[in-house]
Amino acid sequence: MSEYRKTTANELFYVTLTTVGWIDVFSRDTYKQLLIENLRYCQQHEGLEIYACVIMSNHLYHIAASRNKELSQLPGRFKSHTAKKLFQ
């Protein structure tokens, strides 16, 4: 992994997550709620600490840290889990 993408526990990071093709997925309340539920899950079970969060219609910004481990692996797991739930 490049030095650019390495993270360490308890450091703050500005994270941007986007939808494929910038499709307006989160304009529906049910999808926004799913996103919020998944963020809460990550807070409770993955050690994610969110200091600020903005949900737009096709992307998400947040300032976050990880208590338990490196933050670099969490966004991938979060996106995968969220995508699976959206397409059920």
N, C-alpha and C positions, 0 to 999 in steps of 0.2 A: 504494500500500500504506500502511496506517495506521502510525503511529509505534509502536503497540503490538506489531506483528508484525515489525518490522525487527530484524535481527540483524547483527552484525559478526563477522569472523573472530577466533578466539582468545578469545572471551568464553564463559563457561559459561552453559548454559541448562538448565532443568528441563523435560523434554518428556514429555507423556503422549499415547499413541496408544491408541485404543479400537476395538473391533470394532463393526460396525453392530448395533444392538439389544442390545449387550452379550452376544452369544452366546459361549458357552464353547468357542472354537475351539482355544485353546492347551492344553487339558487332554490332548490326544494328543501323545505324544512326537515323532511324525513332524512335526507342525506346529510344535512348539517348536524342533526341530532346523532346520527351514526358516527360521524367524525368526532363529535364531542365525547361520546361514549368510549370510543377507542383511545382518545387522548387520556381520559380518566383511567382507563384500564392500564395504560402505560405508566401513569403516575402511581397507581397503587401497586402494580406488580413488577414493573421494569425499573423503578427508581427514577423516573423522569420528573424533573422539576421544571415547571413552566412559569416564567416570570411575566411574559406578555404573549398574547396570541391574537391574531387577526385572521378571520376566515372570510375570504373573498369568494366570488361565485365559481372561480376556477383554480384557485390556489390558496395556500395557507402559509402564513408567516408566524414564526414564534421564536422567542428568546428562551433558551432552555439549557439545562445542565442535567447530568446524570449522577445520581448519588453512588450507584453501585459499580458501574463499569463505563467503558468508553461509549460515548454517544454515537459514534460513527456507524455502528451496526443497527441501532434502533430505528432510524427512518426507513430503512429497507423492509424490516419486519412489519413496521406500522403500515406502510403503503400496501404491502402484500395482503395483510389481514383486512385492511379497509376495502381494497378492491374486491376481495372474495365476498365480503359481506354485501357490497353494493350490487353484485351480479347474481345474488341468490334468488 
